[in-house]
C-alpha cells in the first residue's frame, strides 16, 4: 500500500514539476508525452549526465514506474536522491517520503523528515502539508507539536494546496492548535472547494493540450 502511494505521488508530480524546460529535458518531456519512453529515458539520461536536477528527478520516476527500462527501485532512489541533493524541491519531498517509508532505501523517519523540511523551506506546498501531518502525529521523525503542524498547514494552505486548506479548516472547527472559530473554518473549507475546482480545471486543460499535440503529431 505504501509503495503504491509513493508511485502515485511520483506519477502525479514528475510531469508537472519539469514541464516547459529547455533542451534535452524538453525533448525528453515531448517524447514522454508521446509515450515514447525509450527515447524519453535517453533524453533524460543525457540531461541528467550534465547535472540537471530536474532530469535526474524525471529519470528516477521513470525507473520507479518501469518506463523505458525494467522497474528498479534502487536506481529510482539513486536518481531522485541526486536530484534532491541538487536542491530540486519536488525531489527532496519525494526522497523524504521514500526514506520515511523505506521505499528503495533504508527506512529512516528522522532522515525522511529532514528531506521533507528542506522541500518545505523551499516553499513546496506538498512538503509543507506532509510536514504538518508529521508534526500532528507521534513517531513520525519529528516531535509532536500542534503549533508547528498548524504553521506548516497554514503555509501550504496559503499556497492554495487543497488538502492543507481542508486540514486548517478542520483545526479551526475543532479548536485544535488554534482558537476555535467556525467562521475561519468555513472560510478555509470554502477555499478548499475553490482550489479543488482550479486543480480539476488545470488538469483538464493539460489533458486537452496533450491530446491536441498528439493529434498534430499524427497529422490529423
N, C-alpha and C positions, 0 to 999 in steps of 0.2 A: 504493500500500500504506500509506504514511504517512497520507494523507488519510483512508483508511478506518479506520485505528486511532484517530485523533482522533475521528472520528464515533462510533465505538463508545463511547469514553470519555464523550463528550457525552451520548449517549443513556442510558448507564448512570447517570450522575451527576445529570442535570438533575432528574428526578422525585424521587429520594431526597433531594437537597440542599434542596429548597424545600417539601416536603410539610408540611402542618399549619400553614401560615402564614395570617394573617388577611386579611380584606377583599378587595380586587381581586385580590391574589395568590392567595388561597384560591379565589376564583371562577374564576380562570384555571386553577388546578390541576383543579378539578372539570370544567371544560369540556375540558381536555386529556385527562383520563382517559376522558371520554365520546367522545373523538376528534372533538370539535368544535373543530378547530384555528383556524378563523377567529375564533371567539369567544374562545378562549384567547389568541390573539395580541392581540386588542383589550384584554382584561383585563390582560394582562402589560404592554402598552404604557402603559395608564393608571397602573398601579403604578410602572412604570419612570420615567414622567414626574415622579413625586413623589420620585424619588431612591432608590427601594428597590433595593438592590444585588442581592437575590435575584431580583426581577422582571427586572432587566436581564440577569442570567445566563440566566433562562428564555427571554427574548426572543432572546438571542444563539443559544441552542441551537436554537430553532425556525427561525431563519434559516439555520443551518448544515444543517438537515435538509430545508429547503423545506417546512415545515409551516405552513399558513395563508398563505403567501406564497412566491413563487419563491425558490429557494435563492440566497443571496447571501453569499459568504464574507467580503467586506469588511464588510458590515453585521453579520454574526455577530461578527467580530473586534471591531468598534466597541463593541457592547453588552457583550461579555464583558470587554473592557478596562475599560470604565466600571465594571462590577461589581467587577473586581479592584481598581481604584483606590478603590472604596468599602470595601475590606477584607474582601470575601467570599472565604474561603479556597478553596472549590471553583473559583471563577472565576480566582483567582490561579494555581492549579495548571494549569487548562486553558489560560489565556492564556500561561503559561510554556511549556507543551507546544507550543502553536501557534506561538509565537515561535521556539522551538528548531527546529521543523520547517519554518518558513516557510509556515504554513498560514493564508492570508488576510492575512498581514502579512509584512513583510520578515524573512527568517530571520536570527536572531542568537543563537548558542548561549549567549553570556555573559549577554545580557539575559534569555533564557529561564530560565537558571539562577537569576538574581536573583528573578524572579517565583516560581519553584519554591521558593526558600529562604523567601520571605515566607509562603507557604502552609504550609510545613513548620514554621516557627516558630510558627504559629498552632495547631500540633498536628494538622494534617490528614494522616492516615496515608498516603494515596496519594502525596502530595507528598514525604513523608519517605522513602518507599520509592524513588520516582523519583530523588530527590536522592542516595540511596545508590548507585543504579545509575550515576549520572553520575560520582560520585567513584571508583567502581570501574573506570571506563574512562578512556581518554585522549581529548582533543579534544572534550569534551562541555560546554564552557563553564566548567569548573572544573578545577583541577589534580588529577592522580591522587593519591588518598590512601586507602589501605585502612583507616586508623584512622577517618577521617571517614565512610567508607562504612559501616563497622560501627556507628558512632554512630547514623546515621540509620536503618539497618536495625533496630537494637535498639529505637529509639523507636517505629517503625511496628509492629514485632512486639509490643511491649508494649500497643499499642492493639488487638491482635487481628487485624492485617492478614495474611492467609494467605501472600501472596507474600513478604513480609518475613520471616515465620517460617521459610518454606522456605529462603530465601536465608541466613538466620542459621544454620540447621541445617547447611547445606552448608559454610558458613565454618568452623564448629566441626569438621566431619568432615574437612576438608582442612587445617585449621590456618592458613587464610589470613586474616590480620588479627587473629586471636585464637589463644590457645594451643589446640592440638588436644585435643578431648575428644569421644569417641564418646558418652559419656553425655549431655552437653549437646546434641550433635547429635540424638540420639534424642528428647530432651525437646522440642526445638523442632519436630522433624518430627511428633511426636505432637500438639503444639499446633496445627500446621498442619491436621491432619485434623479436630480438634475445631472450629476456626474455619471451615473449609470447610463442614462439616455445618451449622453455625449459619447461614452465609450462605445455603445452599440452603433451609433451613427458613424463614428470614425472607422470602426471595424467594417461596416457595410460599405463605406466609401473606398476603403483599401481593397476589399474583395472585388468591387466593381472595377476599380482601376486595373487590378491584376488581370481580370477577365478581358477587359478591352485590350490590354497589352498583349495577352496571349492570342487574341483574335487577329491583332495586327501582325504578329509574327507569322501566323499561319497564312496571311494574305487575304483574310476574309473581310 
